[in-house]
């Protein structure tokens, strides 16, 4: 049986779990897997600067939240 898009993306995200986040816990606004997922999706979609990646994240926040919480994300 062919995996669904959701299953593929969840598998991708779970691969981020083994990466240690060096940022001090009290200074984090976003979890490392949220940042990596956003950057990967934005880059695949053709965005390459930090500013455009942020724009992508704000525009696609509802879609991104299908996979991760993004509790500190702002709804556009």
PQR file of N, CA, C, O and H, with PARSE charges and radii, in Angstrom:
ATOM      1  N   UNK A   1       0.841  -1.181   0.000 -0.4000 1.5000
ATOM      2  CA  UNK A   1       0.000   0.000   0.000 -0.0000 2.0000
ATOM      3  C   UNK A   1       0.888   1.248   0.000  0.5500 1.7000
ATOM      4  O   UNK A   1       1.850   1.345   0.762 -0.5500 1.4000
ATOM      5  N   UNK A   2       0.554   2.168  -0.844 -0.4000 1.5000
ATOM      6  CA  UNK A   2       1.324   3.403  -0.983 -0.0000 2.0000
ATOM      7  C   UNK A   2       1.066   4.326   0.219  0.5500 1.7000
ATOM      8  O   UNK A   2      -0.087   4.553   0.586 -0.5500 1.4000
ATOM      9  H   UNK A   2      -0.227   2.089  -1.463  0.4000 1.0000
ATOM     10  N   UNK A   3       2.147   4.863   0.838 -0.4000 1.5000
ATOM     11  CA  UNK A   3       1.949   5.765   1.978 -0.0000 2.0000
ATOM     12  C   UNK A   3       1.317   7.087   1.542  0.5500 1.7000
ATOM     13  O   UNK A   3       1.530   7.556   0.424 -0.5500 1.4000
ATOM     14  H   UNK A   3       3.083   4.679   0.540  0.4000 1.0000
ATOM     15  N   UNK A   4       0.540   7.673   2.444 -0.4000 1.5000
ATOM     16  CA  UNK A   4      -0.084   8.957   2.153 -0.0000 2.0000
ATOM     17  C   UNK A   4       0.915  10.088   2.363  0.5500 1.7000
ATOM     18  O   UNK A   4       1.968   9.895   2.970 -0.5500 1.4000
ATOM     19  H   UNK A   4       0.368   7.292   3.353  0.4000 1.0000
ATOM     20  N   UNK A   5       0.573  11.270   1.854 -0.4000 1.5000
ATOM     21  CA  UNK A   5       1.422  12.442   2.066 -0.0000 2.0000
ATOM     22  C   UNK A   5       1.641  12.672   3.554  0.5500 1.7000
ATOM     23  O   UNK A   5       2.758  12.961   3.984 -0.5500 1.4000
ATOM     24  H   UNK A   5      -0.282  11.427   1.360  0.4000 1.0000
ATOM     25  N   UNK A   6       0.594  12.547   4.328 -0.4000 1.5000
ATOM     26  CA  UNK A   6       0.679  12.766   5.773 -0.0000 2.0000
ATOM     27  C   UNK A   6       1.645  11.773   6.422  0.5500 1.7000
ATOM     28  O   UNK A   6       2.443  12.160   7.276 -0.5500 1.4000
ATOM     29  H   UNK A   6      -0.313  12.313   3.979  0.4000 1.0000
ATOM     30  N   UNK A   7       1.583  10.515   6.033 -0.4000 1.5000
ATOM     31  CA  UNK A   7       2.481   9.509   6.593 -0.0000 2.0000
ATOM     32  C   UNK A   7       3.931   9.806   6.231  0.5500 1.7000
ATOM     33  O   UNK A   7       4.824   9.671   7.068 -0.5500 1.4000
ATOM     34  H   UNK A   7       0.935  10.201   5.340  0.4000 1.0000
ATOM     35  N   UNK A   8       4.159  10.203   5.005 -0.4000 1.5000
ATOM     36  CA  UNK A   8       5.515  10.528   4.557 -0.0000 2.0000
ATOM     37  C   UNK A   8       6.071  11.702   5.358  0.5500 1.7000
ATOM     38  O   UNK A   8       7.215  11.669   5.811 -0.5500 1.4000
ATOM     39  H   UNK A   8       3.434  10.312   4.326  0.4000 1.0000
ATOM     40  N   UNK A   9       5.250  12.744   5.530 -0.4000 1.5000
ATOM     41  CA  UNK A   9       5.708  13.920   6.272 -0.0000 2.0000
ATOM     42  C   UNK A   9       5.916  13.599   7.745  0.5500 1.7000
ATOM     43  O   UNK A   9       6.864  14.103   8.348 -0.5500 1.4000
ATOM     44  H   UNK A   9       4.320  12.771   5.162  0.4000 1.0000
ATOM     45  N   UNK A  10       5.063  12.778   8.338 -0.4000 1.5000
ATOM     46  CA  UNK A  10       5.256  12.385   9.739 -0.0000 2.0000
ATOM     47  C   UNK A  10       6.544  11.578   9.902  0.5500 1.7000
ATOM     48  O   UNK A  10       7.256  11.748  10.891 -0.5500 1.4000
ATOM     49  H   UNK A  10       4.294  12.368   7.848  0.4000 1.0000
ATOM     50  N   UNK A  11       6.847  10.705   8.948 -0.4000 1.5000
ATOM     51  CA  UNK A  11       8.102   9.952   8.985 -0.0000 2.0000
ATOM     52  C   UNK A  11       9.300  10.896   8.880  0.5500 1.7000
ATOM     53  O   UNK A  11      10.297  10.722   9.580 -0.5500 1.4000
ATOM     54  H   UNK A  11       6.268  10.567   8.144  0.4000 1.0000
ATOM     55  N   UNK A  12       9.198  11.880   8.015 -0.4000 1.5000
ATOM     56  CA  UNK A  12      10.259  12.869   7.857 -0.0000 2.0000
ATOM     57  C   UNK A  12      10.480  13.622   9.167  0.5500 1.7000
ATOM     58  O   UNK A  12      11.616  13.778   9.615 -0.5500 1.4000
ATOM     59  H   UNK A  12       8.388  12.022   7.446  0.4000 1.0000
ATOM     60  N   UNK A  13       9.406  14.080   9.769 -0.4000 1.5000
ATOM     61  CA  UNK A  13       9.492  14.829  11.023 -0.0000 2.0000
ATOM     62  C   UNK A  13      10.080  13.967  12.135  0.5500 1.7000
ATOM     63  O   UNK A  13      10.890  14.448  12.928 -0.5500 1.4000
ATOM     64  H   UNK A  13       8.484  13.953   9.404  0.4000 1.0000
ATOM     65  N   UNK A  14       9.685  12.713  12.200 -0.4000 1.5000
ATOM     66  CA  UNK A  14      10.209  11.838  13.253 -0.0000 2.0000
ATOM     67  C   UNK A  14      11.720  11.633  13.095  0.5500 1.7000
ATOM     68  O   UNK A  14      12.417  11.353  14.070 -0.5500 1.4000
ATOM     69  H   UNK A  14       9.027  12.323  11.556  0.4000 1.0000
ATOM     70  N   UNK A  15      12.215  11.773  11.881 -0.4000 1.5000
ATOM     71  CA  UNK A  15      13.661  11.703  11.660 -0.0000 2.0000
ATOM     72  C   UNK A  15      14.418  12.839  12.322  0.5500 1.7000
ATOM     73  O   UNK A  15      15.606  12.704  12.617 -0.5500 1.4000
ATOM     74  H   UNK A  15      11.649  12.000  11.088  0.4000 1.0000
ATOM     75  N   UNK A  16      13.749  13.956  12.559 -0.4000 1.5000
ATOM     76  CA  UNK A  16      14.382  15.091  13.231 -0.0000 2.0000
ATOM     77  C   UNK A  16      14.575  14.839  14.718  0.5500 1.7000
ATOM     78  O   UNK A  16      15.378  15.524  15.352 -0.5500 1.4000
ATOM     79  H   UNK A  16      12.784  14.066  12.319  0.4000 1.0000
ATOM     80  N   UNK A  17      13.862  13.877  15.292 -0.4000 1.5000
ATOM     81  CA  UNK A  17      13.913  13.632  16.730 -0.0000 2.0000
ATOM     82  C   UNK A  17      15.302  13.255  17.225  0.5500 1.7000
ATOM     83  O   UNK A  17      15.625  13.495  18.389 -0.5500 1.4000
ATOM     84  H   UNK A  17      13.210  13.321  14.777  0.4000 1.0000
ATOM     85  N   UNK A  18      16.113  12.680  16.381 -0.4000 1.5000
ATOM     86  CA  UNK A  18      17.449  12.253  16.808 -0.0000 2.0000
ATOM     87  C   UNK A  18      18.467  13.399  16.799  0.5500 1.7000
ATOM     88  O   UNK A  18      19.602  13.211  17.238 -0.5500 1.4000
ATOM     89  H   UNK A  18      15.851  12.485  15.436  0.4000 1.0000
ATOM     90  N   UNK A  19      18.087  14.565  16.315 -0.4000 1.5000
ATOM     91  CA  UNK A  19      18.992  15.715  16.267 -0.0000 2.0000
ATOM     92  C   UNK A  19      18.898  16.478  17.574  0.5500 1.7000
ATOM     93  O   UNK A  19      17.812  16.894  17.979 -0.5500 1.4000
ATOM     94  H   UNK A  19      17.166  14.718  15.959  0.4000 1.0000
ATOM     95  N   UNK A  20      20.037  16.663  18.238 -0.4000 1.5000
ATOM     96  CA  UNK A  20      20.069  17.365  19.520 -0.0000 2.0000
ATOM     97  C   UNK A  20      19.974  18.871  19.282  0.5500 1.7000
ATOM     98  O   UNK A  20      20.684  19.423  18.441 -0.5500 1.4000
ATOM     99  H   UNK A  20      20.919  16.325  17.909  0.4000 1.0000
ATOM    100  N   UNK A  21      19.093  19.521  20.027 -0.4000 1.5000
ATOM    101  CA  UNK A  21      18.907  20.970  19.921 -0.0000 2.0000
ATOM    102  C   UNK A  21      19.857  21.666  20.891  0.5500 1.7000
ATOM    103  O   UNK A  21      19.741  21.473  22.102 -0.5500 1.4000
ATOM    104  H   UNK A  21      18.516  19.072  20.710  0.4000 1.0000
ATOM    105  N   UNK A  22      20.799  22.477  20.385 -0.4000 1.5000
ATOM    106  CA  UNK A  22      21.777  23.130  21.257 -0.0000 2.0000
ATOM    107  C   UNK A  22      21.256  24.401  21.947  0.5500 1.7000
ATOM    108  O   UNK A  22      21.955  24.972  22.784 -0.5500 1.4000
ATOM    109  H   UNK A  22      20.893  22.633  19.402  0.4000 1.0000
ATOM    110  N   UNK A  23      20.065  24.841  21.614 -0.4000 1.5000
ATOM    111  CA  UNK A  23      19.543  26.088  22.168 -0.0000 2.0000
ATOM    112  C   UNK A  23      19.081  25.868  23.606  0.5500 1.7000
ATOM    113  O   UNK A  23      18.455  24.853  23.913 -0.5500 1.4000
ATOM    114  H   UNK A  23      19.497  24.377  20.934  0.4000 1.0000
ATOM    115  N   UNK A  24      19.389  26.819  24.484 -0.4000 1.5000
ATOM    116  CA  UNK A  24      18.982  26.758  25.882 -0.0000 2.0000
ATOM    117  C   UNK A  24      17.462  26.743  25.958  0.5500 1.7000
ATOM    118  O   UNK A  24      16.792  27.537  25.298 -0.5500 1.4000
ATOM    119  H   UNK A  24      19.897  27.643  24.234  0.4000 1.0000
ATOM    120  N   UNK A  25      16.928  25.847  26.754 -0.4000 1.5000
ATOM    121  CA  UNK A  25      15.481  25.608  26.824 -0.0000 2.0000
ATOM    122  C   UNK A  25      14.682  26.885  27.049  0.5500 1.7000
ATOM    123  O   UNK A  25      13.667  27.089  26.384 -0.5500 1.4000
ATOM    124  H   UNK A  25      17.472  25.202  27.290  0.4000 1.0000
ATOM    125  N   UNK A  26      15.102  27.740  27.956 -0.4000 1.5000
ATOM    126  CA  UNK A  26      14.317  28.935  28.293 -0.0000 2.0000
ATOM    127  C   UNK A  26      14.328  29.991  27.183  0.5500 1.7000
ATOM    128  O   UNK A  26      13.532  30.929  27.217 -0.5500 1.4000
ATOM    129  H   UNK A  26      15.927  27.574  28.497  0.4000 1.0000
ATOM    130  N   UNK A  27      15.216  29.846  26.210 -0.4000 1.5000
ATOM    131  CA  UNK A  27      15.309  30.809  25.116 -0.0000 2.0000
ATOM    132  C   UNK A  27      14.588  30.365  23.856  0.5500 1.7000
ATOM    133  O   UNK A  27      14.563  31.098  22.868 -0.5500 1.4000
ATOM    134  H   UNK A  27      15.863  29.083  26.182  0.4000 1.0000
ATOM    135  N   UNK A  28      14.005  29.186  23.876 -0.4000 1.5000
ATOM    136  CA  UNK A  28      13.365  28.631  22.681 -0.0000 2.0000
ATOM    137  C   UNK A  28      11.984  29.224  22.470  0.5500 1.7000
ATOM    138  O   UNK A  28      11.176  29.287  23.396 -0.5500 1.4000
ATOM    139  H   UNK A  28      14.024  28.590  24.679  0.4000 1.0000
ATOM    140  N   UNK A  29      11.721  29.653  21.258 -0.4000 1.5000
ATOM    141  CA  UNK A  29      10.366  30.019  20.854 -0.0000 2.0000
ATOM    142  C   UNK A  29       9.729  28.871  20.069  0.5500 1.7000
ATOM    143  O   UNK A  29       8.515  28.669  20.108 -0.5500 1.4000
ATOM    144  H   UNK A  29      12.377  29.602  20.505  0.4000 1.0000
ATOM    145  N   UNK A  30      10.570  28.131  19.363 -0.4000 1.5000
ATOM    146  CA  UNK A  30      10.094  27.027  18.530 -0.0000 2.0000
ATOM    147  C   UNK A  30      10.952  25.796  18.796  0.5500 1.7000
ATOM    148  O   UNK A  30      12.141  25.905  19.095 -0.5500 1.4000
ATOM    149  H   UNK A  30      11.556  28.295  19.332  0.4000 1.0000
ATOM    150  N   UNK A  31      10.347  24.650  18.686 -0.4000 1.5000
ATOM    151  CA  UNK A  31      11.093  23.407  18.799 -0.0000 2.0000
ATOM    152  C   UNK A  31      11.947  23.234  17.547  0.5500 1.7000
ATOM    153  O   UNK A  31      11.597  23.720  16.472 -0.5500 1.4000
ATOM    154  H   UNK A  31       9.381  24.561  18.444  0.4000 1.0000
ATOM    155  N   UNK A  32      13.058  22.545  17.698 -0.4000 1.5000
ATOM    156  CA  UNK A  32      13.966  22.340  16.568 -0.0000 2.0000
ATOM    157  C   UNK A  32      13.252  21.650  15.405  0.5500 1.7000
ATOM    158  O   UNK A  32      13.460  22.023  14.250 -0.5500 1.4000
ATOM    159  H   UNK A  32      13.343  22.151  18.571  0.4000 1.0000
ATOM    160  N   UNK A  33      12.415  20.649  15.691 -0.4000 1.5000
ATOM    161  CA  UNK A  33      11.743  19.956  14.585 -0.0000 2.0000
ATOM    162  C   UNK A  33      10.781  20.892  13.844  0.5500 1.7000
ATOM    163  O   UNK A  33      10.568  20.720  12.644 -0.5500 1.4000
ATOM    164  H   UNK A  33      12.247  20.346  16.629  0.4000 1.0000
ATOM    165  N   UNK A  34      10.195  21.878  14.536 -0.4000 1.5000
ATOM    166  CA  UNK A  34       9.346  22.866  13.870 -0.0000 2.0000
ATOM    167  C   UNK A  34      10.166  23.726  12.913  0.5500 1.7000
ATOM    168  O   UNK A  34       9.749  23.986  11.784 -0.5500 1.4000
ATOM    169  H   UNK A  34      10.368  22.017  15.511  0.4000 1.0000
ATOM    170  N   UNK A  35      11.326  24.161  13.371 -0.4000 1.5000
ATOM    171  CA  UNK A  35      12.191  24.989  12.517 -0.0000 2.0000
ATOM    172  C   UNK A  35      12.692  24.207  11.308  0.5500 1.7000
ATOM    173  O   UNK A  35      12.664  24.703  10.181 -0.5500 1.4000
ATOM    174  H   UNK A  35      11.665  23.950  14.288  0.4000 1.0000
ATOM    175  N   UNK A  36      13.149  22.987  11.550 -0.4000 1.5000
ATOM    176  CA  UNK A  36      13.676  22.183  10.445 -0.0000 2.0000
ATOM    177  C   UNK A  36      12.595  21.865   9.417  0.5500 1.7000
ATOM    178  O   UNK A  36      12.842  21.917   8.212 -0.5500 1.4000
ATOM    179  H   UNK A  36      13.172  22.585  12.465  0.4000 1.0000
ATOM    180  N   UNK A  37      11.402  21.536   9.896 -0.4000 1.5000
ATOM    181  CA  UNK A  37      10.298  21.226   8.974 -0.0000 2.0000
ATOM    182  C   UNK A  37       9.931  22.458   8.146  0.5500 1.7000
ATOM    183  O   UNK A  37       9.744  22.360   6.933 -0.5500 1.4000
ATOM    184  H   UNK A  37      11.201  21.493  10.875  0.4000 1.0000
ATOM    185  N   UNK A  38       9.830  23.604   8.794 -0.4000 1.5000
ATOM    186  CA  UNK A  38       9.525  24.849   8.087 -0.0000 2.0000
ATOM    187  C   UNK A  38      10.585  25.157   7.040  0.5500 1.7000
ATOM    188  O   UNK A  38      10.255  25.443   5.889 -0.5500 1.4000
ATOM    189  H   UNK A  38       9.982  23.684   9.779  0.4000 1.0000
ATOM    190  N   UNK A  39      11.855  25.102   7.428 -0.4000 1.5000
ATOM    191  CA  UNK A  39      12.944  25.424   6.506 -0.0000 2.0000
ATOM    192  C   UNK A  39      12.965  24.461   5.325  0.5500 1.7000
ATOM    193  O   UNK A  39      13.148  24.880   4.183 -0.5500 1.4000
ATOM    194  H   UNK A  39      12.123  24.870   8.363  0.4000 1.0000
ATOM    195  N   UNK A  40      12.779  23.181   5.595 -0.4000 1.5000
ATOM    196  CA  UNK A  40      12.773  22.194   4.518 -0.0000 2.0000
ATOM    197  C   UNK A  40      11.618  22.440   3.545  0.5500 1.7000
ATOM    198  O   UNK A  40      11.817  22.454   2.331 -0.5500 1.4000
ATOM    199  H   UNK A  40      12.631  22.840   6.523  0.4000 1.0000
ATOM    200  N   UNK A  41      10.418  22.633   4.078 -0.4000 1.5000
ATOM    201  CA  UNK A  41       9.251  22.862   3.218 -0.0000 2.0000
ATOM    202  C   UNK A  41       9.387  24.148   2.409  0.5500 1.7000
ATOM    203  O   UNK A  41       9.064  24.176   1.222 -0.5500 1.4000
ATOM    204  H   UNK A  41      10.256  22.622   5.065  0.4000 1.0000
ATOM    205  N   UNK A  42       9.864  25.205   3.050 -0.4000 1.5000
ATOM    206  CA  UNK A  42      10.034  26.483   2.354 -0.0000 2.0000
ATOM    207  C   UNK A  42      11.100  26.370   1.268  0.5500 1.7000
ATOM    208  O   UNK A  42      10.926  26.889   0.165 -0.5500 1.4000
ATOM    209  H   UNK A  42      10.127  25.182   4.015  0.4000 1.0000
ATOM    210  N   UNK A  43      12.190  25.697   1.579 -0.4000 1.5000
ATOM    211  CA  UNK A  43      13.279  25.551   0.601 -0.0000 2.0000
ATOM    212  C   UNK A  43      12.824  24.732  -0.606  0.5500 1.7000
ATOM    213  O   UNK A  43      13.115  25.089  -1.748 -0.5500 1.4000
ATOM    214  H   UNK A  43      12.331  25.275   2.474  0.4000 1.0000
ATOM    215  N   UNK A  44      12.120  23.649  -0.355 -0.4000 1.5000
ATOM    216  CA  UNK A  44      11.596  22.832  -1.452 -0.0000 2.0000
ATOM    217  C   UNK A  44      10.637  23.651  -2.311  0.5500 1.7000
ATOM    218  O   UNK A  44      10.537  23.434  -3.518 -0.5500 1.4000
ATOM    219  H   UNK A  44      11.883  23.359   0.572  0.4000 1.0000
ATOM    220  N   UNK A  45       9.933  24.591  -1.682 -0.4000 1.5000
ATOM    221  CA  UNK A  45       8.969  25.436  -2.389 -0.0000 2.0000
ATOM    222  C   UNK A  45       9.611  26.627  -3.087  0.5500 1.7000
ATOM    223  O   UNK A  45       8.914  27.443  -3.692 -0.5500 1.4000
ATOM    224  H   UNK A  45      10.014  24.767  -0.701  0.4000 1.0000
ATOM    225  N   UNK A  46      10.936  26.733  -3.007 -0.4000 1.5000
ATOM    226  CA  UNK A  46      11.639  27.764  -3.753 -0.0000 2.0000
ATOM    227  C   UNK A  46      12.039  28.995  -2.964  0.5500 1.7000
ATOM    228  O   UNK A  46      12.550  29.952  -3.546 -0.5500 1.4000
ATOM    229  H   UNK A  46      11.501  26.070  -2.516  0.4000 1.0000
ATOM    230  N   UNK A  47      11.824  29.000  -1.662 -0.4000 1.5000
ATOM    231  CA  UNK A  47      12.203  30.153  -0.837 -0.0000 2.0000
ATOM    232  C   UNK A  47      13.622  29.947  -0.335  0.5500 1.7000
ATOM    233  O   UNK A  47      13.978  28.850   0.096 -0.5500 1.4000
ATOM    234  H   UNK A  47      11.409  28.223  -1.189  0.4000 1.0000
ATOM    235  N   UNK A  48      14.439  31.004  -0.389 -0.4000 1.5000
ATOM    236  CA  UNK A  48      15.843  30.800  -0.056 -0.0000 2.0000
ATOM    237  C   UNK A  48      16.409  31.776   0.979  0.5500 1.7000
ATOM    238  O   UNK A  48      17.456  31.496   1.563 -0.5500 1.4000
ATOM    239  H   UNK A  48      14.149  31.895  -0.739  0.4000 1.0000
ATOM    240  N   UNK A  49      15.764  32.885   1.216 -0.4000 1.5000
ATOM    241  CA  UNK A  49      16.281  33.818   2.229 -0.0000 2.0000
ATOM    242  C   UNK A  49      15.483  33.647   3.516  0.5500 1.7000
ATOM    243  O   UNK A  49      14.358  33.148   3.498 -0.5500 1.4000
ATOM    244  H   UNK A  49      14.914  33.112   0.742  0.4000 1.0000
ATOM    245  N   UNK A  50      16.074  34.063   4.630 -0.4000 1.5000
ATOM    246  CA  UNK A  50      15.372  33.956   5.910 -0.0000 2.0000
ATOM    247  C   UNK A  50      14.051  34.720   5.873  0.5500 1.7000
ATOM    248  O   UNK A  50      13.046  34.257   6.413 -0.5500 1.4000
ATOM    249  H   UNK A  50      16.988  34.468   4.644  0.4000 1.0000
ATOM    250  N   UNK A  51      14.054  35.869   5.246 -0.4000 1.5000
ATOM    251  CA  UNK A  51      12.833  36.684   5.185 -0.0000 2.0000
ATOM    252  C   UNK A  51      11.717  35.960   4.438  0.5500 1.7000
ATOM    253  O   UNK A  51      10.566  35.969   4.875 -0.5500 1.4000
ATOM    254  H   UNK A  51      14.870  36.245   4.807  0.4000 1.0000
ATOM    255  N   UNK A  52      12.055  35.338   3.317 -0.4000 1.5000
ATOM    256  CA  UNK A  52      11.020  34.645   2.540 -0.0000 2.0000
ATOM    257  C   UNK A  52      10.587  33.351   3.219  0.5500 1.7000
ATOM    258  O   UNK A  52       9.442  32.925   3.068 -0.5500 1.4000
ATOM    259  H   UNK A  52      12.990  35.331   2.962  0.4000 1.0000
ATOM    260  N   UNK A  53      11.492  32.725   3.966 -0.4000 1.5000
ATOM    261  CA  UNK A  53      11.121  31.527   4.726 -0.0000 2.0000
ATOM    262  C   UNK A  53      10.130  31.902   5.826  0.5500 1.7000
ATOM    263  O   UNK A  53       9.167  31.177   6.072 -0.5500 1.4000
ATOM    264  H   UNK A  53      12.422  33.071   4.089  0.4000 1.0000
ATOM    265  N   UNK A  54      10.366  33.025   6.481 -0.4000 1.5000
ATOM    266  CA  UNK A  54       9.412  33.517   7.491 -0.0000 2.0000
ATOM    267  C   UNK A  54       8.067  33.808   6.832  0.5500 1.7000
ATOM    268  O   UNK A  54       7.019  33.440   7.363 -0.5500 1.4000
ATOM    269  H   UNK A  54      11.149  33.615   6.282  0.4000 1.0000
ATOM    270  N   UNK A  55       8.098  34.462   5.690 -0.4000 1.5000
ATOM    271  CA  UNK A  55       6.847  34.751   4.965 -0.0000 2.0000
ATOM    272  C   UNK A  55       6.106  33.460   4.619  0.5500 1.7000
ATOM    273  O   UNK A  55       4.888  33.372   4.778 -0.5500 1.4000
ATOM    274  H   UNK A  55       8.949  34.761   5.259  0.4000 1.0000
ATOM    275  N   UNK A  56       6.844  32.472   4.149 -0.4000 1.5000
ATOM    276  CA  UNK A  56       6.250  31.168   3.834 -0.0000 2.0000
ATOM    277  C   UNK A  56       5.597  30.577   5.083  0.5500 1.7000
ATOM    278  O   UNK A  56       4.460  30.110   5.030 -0.5500 1.4000
ATOM    279  H   UNK A  56       7.833  32.543   4.020  0.4000 1.0000
ATOM    280  N   UNK A  57       6.313  30.599   6.200 -0.4000 1.5000
ATOM    281  CA  UNK A  57       5.791  30.052   7.448 -0.0000 2.0000
ATOM    282  C   UNK A  57       4.515  30.737   7.894  0.5500 1.7000
ATOM    283  O   UNK A  57       3.577  30.080   8.346 -0.5500 1.4000
ATOM    284  H   UNK A  57       7.236  30.979   6.243  0.4000 1.0000
ATOM    285  N   UNK A  58       4.476  32.043   7.771 -0.4000 1.5000
ATOM    286  CA  UNK A  58       3.274  32.782   8.163 -0.0000 2.0000
ATOM    287  C   UNK A  58       2.112  32.477   7.222  0.5500 1.7000
ATOM    288  O   UNK A  58       0.971  32.333   7.662 -0.5500 1.4000
ATOM    289  H   UNK A  58       5.238  32.577   7.404  0.4000 1.0000
ATOM    290  N   UNK A  59       2.404  32.380   5.935 -0.4000 1.5000
ATOM    291  CA  UNK A  59       1.351  32.111   4.955 -0.0000 2.0000
ATOM    292  C   UNK A  59       0.829  30.674   5.045  0.5500 1.7000
ATOM    293  O   UNK A  59      -0.340  30.420   4.758 -0.5500 1.4000
ATOM    294  H   UNK A  59       3.331  32.497   5.578  0.4000 1.0000
ATOM    295  N   UNK A  60       1.678  29.752   5.435 -0.4000 1.5000
ATOM    296  CA  UNK A  60       1.320  28.328   5.458 -0.0000 2.0000
ATOM    297  C   UNK A  60       1.145  27.787   6.879  0.5500 1.7000
ATOM    298  O   UNK A  60       1.167  26.574   7.086 -0.5500 1.4000
ATOM    299  H   UNK A  60       2.628  29.958   5.668  0.4000 1.0000
ATOM    300  N   UNK A  61       0.972  28.668   7.846 -0.4000 1.5000
ATOM    301  CA  UNK A  61       0.901  28.247   9.243 -0.0000 2.0000
ATOM    302  C   UNK A  61      -0.186  27.207   9.488  0.5500 1.7000
ATOM    303  O   UNK A  61       0.048  26.224  10.191 -0.5500 1.4000
ATOM    304  H   UNK A  61       0.954  29.654   7.678  0.4000 1.0000
ATOM    305  N   UNK A  62      -1.345  27.406   8.928 -0.4000 1.5000
ATOM    306  CA  UNK A  62      -2.434  26.443   9.126 -0.0000 2.0000
ATOM    307  C   UNK A  62      -2.034  25.066   8.598  0.5500 1.7000
ATOM    308  O   UNK A  62      -2.296  24.056   9.250 -0.5500 1.4000
ATOM    309  H   UNK A  62      -1.536  28.204   8.357  0.4000 1.0000
ATOM    310  N   UNK A  63      -1.408  25.019   7.433 -0.4000 1.5000
ATOM    311  CA  UNK A  63      -0.960  23.741   6.863 -0.0000 2.0000
ATOM    312  C   UNK A  63       0.139  23.133   7.728  0.5500 1.7000
ATOM    313  O   UNK A  63       0.111  21.933   8.003 -0.5500 1.4000
ATOM    314  H   UNK A  63      -1.195  25.840   6.904  0.4000 1.0000
ATOM    315  N   UNK A  64       1.110  23.943   8.162 -0.4000 1.5000
ATOM    316  CA  UNK A  64       2.194  23.445   8.998 -0.0000 2.0000
ATOM    317  C   UNK A  64       1.664  22.849  10.296  0.5500 1.7000
ATOM    318  O   UNK A  64       2.204  21.863  10.798 -0.5500 1.4000
ATOM    319  H   UNK A  64       1.133  24.917   7.939  0.4000 1.0000
ATOM    320  N   UNK A  65       0.608  23.445  10.836 -0.4000 1.5000
ATOM    321  CA  UNK A  65       0.021  22.960  12.090 -0.0000 2.0000
ATOM    322  C   UNK A  65      -0.714  21.630  11.930  0.5500 1.7000
ATOM    323  O   UNK A  65      -1.137  21.047  12.928 -0.5500 1.4000
ATOM    324  H   UNK A  65       0.169  24.246  10.428  0.4000 1.0000
ATOM    325  N   UNK A  66      -0.874  21.149  10.734 -0.4000 1.5000
ATOM    326  CA  UNK A  66      -1.415  19.799  10.541 -0.0000 2.0000
ATOM    327  C   UNK A  66      -0.405  18.759  11.034  0.5500 1.7000
ATOM    328  O   UNK A  66      -0.772  17.630  11.362 -0.5500 1.4000
ATOM    329  H   UNK A  66      -0.530  21.623   9.923  0.4000 1.0000
ATOM    330  N   UNK A  67       0.869  19.152  11.082 -0.4000 1.5000
ATOM    331  CA  UNK A  67       1.945  18.215  11.389 -0.0000 2.0000
ATOM    332  C   UNK A  67       2.645  18.512  12.713  0.5500 1.7000
ATOM    333  O   UNK A  67       3.089  17.588  13.394 -0.5500 1.4000
ATOM    334  H   UNK A  67       1.167  20.069  10.816  0.4000 1.0000
ATOM    335  N   UNK A  68       2.750  19.782  13.083 -0.4000 1.5000
ATOM    336  CA  UNK A  68       3.406  20.181  14.333 -0.0000 2.0000
ATOM    337  C   UNK A  68       2.623  21.325  14.963  0.5500 1.7000
ATOM    338  O   UNK A  68       1.784  21.936  14.302 -0.5500 1.4000
ATOM    339  H   UNK A  68       2.390  20.532  12.529  0.4000 1.0000
ATOM    340  N   UNK A  69       2.884  21.619  16.225 -0.4000 1.5000
ATOM    341  CA  UNK A  69       2.046  22.573  16.964 -0.0000 2.0000
ATOM    342  C   UNK A  69       2.287  24.036  16.606  0.5500 1.7000
ATOM    343  O   UNK A  69       1.324  24.791  16.472 -0.5500 1.4000
ATOM    344  H   UNK A  69       3.565  21.122  16.762  0.4000 1.0000
ATOM    345  N   UNK A  70       3.504  24.451  16.451 -0.4000 1.5000
ATOM    346  CA  UNK A  70       3.827  25.865  16.173 -0.0000 2.0000
ATOM    347  C   UNK A  70       3.036  26.786  17.106  0.5500 1.7000
ATOM    348  O   UNK A  70       2.346  27.702  16.658 -0.5500 1.4000
ATOM    349  H   UNK A  70       4.287  23.839  16.560  0.4000 1.0000
ATOM    350  N   UNK A  71       3.152  26.525  18.407 -0.4000 1.5000
ATOM    351  CA  UNK A  71       2.395  27.282  19.403 -0.0000 2.0000
ATOM    352  C   UNK A  71       2.659  28.781  19.361  0.5500 1.7000
ATOM    353  O   UNK A  71       1.763  29.573  19.652 -0.5500 1.4000
ATOM    354  H   UNK A  71       3.713  25.781  18.771  0.4000 1.0000
ATOM    355  N   UNK A  72       3.871  29.178  19.004 -0.4000 1.5000
ATOM    356  CA  UNK A  72       4.217  30.595  18.985 -0.0000 2.0000
ATOM    357  C   UNK A  72       4.051  31.221  17.610  0.5500 1.7000
ATOM    358  O   UNK A  72       4.447  32.367  17.399 -0.5500 1.4000
ATOM    359  H   UNK A  72       4.598  28.534  18.768  0.4000 1.0000
ATOM    360  N   UNK A  73       3.475  30.487  16.680 -0.4000 1.5000
ATOM    361  CA  UNK A  73       3.244  31.031  15.340 -0.0000 2.0000
ATOM    362  C   UNK A  73       2.140  32.072  15.359  0.5500 1.7000
ATOM    363  O   UNK A  73       1.196  31.991  16.145 -0.5500 1.4000
ATOM    364  H   UNK A  73       3.154  29.556  16.851  0.4000 1.0000
ATOM    365  N   UNK A  74       2.278  33.040  14.484 -0.4000 1.5000
ATOM    366  CA  UNK A  74       1.268  34.080  14.363 -0.0000 2.0000
ATOM    367  C   UNK A  74       0.390  33.781  13.155  0.5500 1.7000
ATOM    368  O   UNK A  74       0.896  33.485  12.073 -0.5500 1.4000
ATOM    369  H   UNK A  74       3.045  33.105  13.846  0.4000 1.0000
ATOM    370  N   UNK A  75      -0.874  33.856  13.333 -0.4000 1.5000
ATOM    371  CA  UNK A  75      -1.780  33.679  12.206 -0.0000 2.0000
ATOM    372  C   UNK A  75      -1.790  34.951  11.376  0.5500 1.7000
ATOM    373  O   UNK A  75      -1.987  36.039  11.919 -0.5500 1.4000
ATOM    374  H   UNK A  75      -1.285  34.097  14.213  0.4000 1.0000
ATOM    375  N   UNK A  76      -1.577  34.833  10.050 -0.4000 1.5000
ATOM    376  CA  UNK A  76      -1.509  36.056   9.227 -0.0000 2.0000
ATOM    377  C   UNK A  76      -2.822  36.802   9.188  0.5500 1.7000
ATOM    378  O   UNK A  76      -2.920  37.844   8.539 -0.5500 1.4000
ATOM    379  H   UNK A  76      -1.417  33.950   9.610  0.4000 1.0000
TER
END
